[in-house]
Amino acid sequence: MPVLAVLLLLAFTAAVRLHAAAPPASVVAVANRDAEGAIVLDADEAHNFQPSAAACRDSCLNTTGCNVWVWCGAVSGCSSGVSYTPRDLSKYQQCWLKYDTPPKQGASTRGMFLRFKNAPDQPSGWMSGTTVTNFTDSAPFPEENFACECLAKYQYLDYRFEGMCANLQGGGPVCVGSSNCSADLIGTFNSCPLVPSCTVLLDTDLNATKIITPGDYNTADSAEDCCYQCASTQGCNLWTWCADPTACNGERYRFRQCWLKQADPKNPQPKKGYGGSPGWISGVRLTWMPM
């Protein structure tokens, strides 16, 4: 084969490898969401503690009648309900199994499945997901979902942002707003939830083109905490948190590490495939994308 043809083939192969497949629904969950549902297994009564969100998901898969799981991954414990109650440390690693009516094929699920039990900006510590097939879970989008003050898509300086708040001016996460919920940009900045609900990828560690803040020197109490750190850090659009106290990458000292990263958030690259890095939980923010 001519040298030029070989080079073209290698370039094409490399380009194909750069585009990771979409994550399977089984690894997708939402941090900072205590999902509603009829109780199938009461974690208080059954003493159902699971070492990871993935283990809680599997517990749901193996329990008749369960299609919603709720896991407490926050080291400081979790709080329930819409009141801003103190965290309960005894909830750490609890796994509640529930049932909620799944959506009909093709029906809109916004605000109907999965339903929030906690207030939208309440730091609950809970993470939840579903075992319903043909349904991809996600956090509310745009992030400022309970008001229409934030544009779903906006530009700032030389970057694009889609549905996500970011630290645009150095004072914490904000978004560019519109005057009447339309797409007419007026250049105002609106505040965002201090504790967002974030779409997460279980047992997944994402590659970075640039490390913004290394986890060797940075920790987080929960996945939502690491997600908020990313939202509060200029340039960050990927984050990875170690949720497993027994070890991530076989190393115990990784527990609670929060890595803040930068890469192409529309084409994230898992280091070992989705679900191939036990203990790690990652998230993507559609922010700081070059024009």
SULRAMO-V525814 format. One record per backbone hydrogen bond with DSSP energy under -1.0 kcal/mol. NH is the residue of the N-H (numbers start at 1). CO is the residue of the C=O. If there is no record, write none. Layout:
BEGIN
NH,CO ; NH,CO
END
This chain:
BEGIN
6,2 ; 7,3 ; 8,4 ; 9,5 ; 10,6 ; 11,7 ; 12,8 ; 13,9 ; 14,10 ; 15,11 ; 16,12 ; 17,13 ; 18,14 ; 19,16 ; 27,24 ; 28,25 ; 29,200 ; 30,128 ; 31,198 ; 32,126 ; 33,126 ; 36,115 ; 38,99 ; 40,97 ; 41,97 ; 46,42 ; 49,47 ; 50,93 ; 56,52 ; 57,53 ; 58,54 ; 59,55 ; 60,56 ; 61,57 ; 62,58 ; 63,60 ; 66,63 ; 67,98 ; 68,98 ; 69,129 ; 70,96 ; 71,127 ; 72,94 ; 73,125 ; 75,221 ; 77,74 ; 78,88 ; 79,124 ; 85,83 ; 88,78 ; 91,88 ; 92,89 ; 93,72 ; 94,91 ; 95,48 ; 96,70 ; 97,41 ; 98,68 ; 99,38 ; 107,104 ; 112,109 ; 113,109 ; 117,34 ; 122,119 ; 124,122 ; 127,71 ; 128,30 ; 129,69 ; 131,67 ; 143,163 ; 145,143 ; 151,176 ; 154,161 ; 156,159 ; 159,156 ; 160,289 ; 161,154 ; 162,286 ; 163,152 ; 166,174 ; 168,166 ; 174,166 ; 175,190 ; 177,188 ; 185,183 ; 186,177 ; 190,175 ; 192,173 ; 198,31 ; 200,29 ; 201,282 ; 202,27 ; 204,280 ; 207,269 ; 209,262 ; 210,262 ; 212,260 ; 213,260 ; 217,214 ; 218,215 ; 220,256 ; 226,222 ; 227,223 ; 228,224 ; 229,225 ; 230,226 ; 231,227 ; 232,228 ; 233,230 ; 236,233 ; 237,261 ; 238,261 ; 239,283 ; 240,259 ; 241,281 ; 242,257 ; 243,279 ; 248,251 ; 251,248 ; 254,251 ; 255,252 ; 256,242 ; 257,254 ; 258,218 ; 259,240 ; 260,213 ; 261,238 ; 262,210 ; 267,264 ; 271,205 ; 276,273 ; 277,203 ; 280,277 ; 281,241 ; 282,201 ; 283,239 ; 285,237 ; 287,285 ; 289,160 ; 291,158
END
